[in-house]
């Protein structure tokens, strides 16, 4: 469809990049250090987009309010930073999407809940950093998704108008943030959704089953 879209902003984990196995590897290293059994990837994948909070609640029953959480999170981030790109790749078809956007001179960027230093490191490892118009992390600002401010900040960095952008994500927080920012929103159903998720209720403009489906929106 033809529309006024002038840019695409992506969530990172589960949308632009398939980071699950490296995130899972870091989790299992923490569990090994604790003398706990490793968790199978089929249990890890559906909670990757929830970050360390989701991973530790799933594997240990530890929430972000638990006194032990910050220490566990620190260990996880240390392990993850060491092997941040051992198995991580663009989702199949996503390189073609980025190439098509660049051919049309449509900027693209990243707004993620991942700490900014890790997002930048990962994008750099995959030679994507210099191609992106912006990279906004979960700690770039005081506010984070589902607040719209990170998305609006990404627009400011890339000199974009929110109403001309599409935000693509695989979590309800992504869609809420995008709608609050005045953007069109797409749900990446190929991402890290769980069986309990009801993406049809999130109010997005569309649901895409493959990265190449994004091209129908530009």
ABEGO torsion letter per residue (X at the ends): XBBABABBBBBABGAABBAAAAAAAAAAAAAAAAGBBBBBAAAAAAAAAAEAAAAAAAAAGBBAABAAAAAAAAAAAAAAAABAAAABBBBBGAAAAAAAAAAAGBBBBBBBABBAAAAAAAAAAAGAAAABABBBBAAABABBOABAAAAAAAAAAAGBBAAABBBBBABAAAAAAAAAAGBBBBBBAABBBBAABBAAAAGBABBBABAAAAAAAX
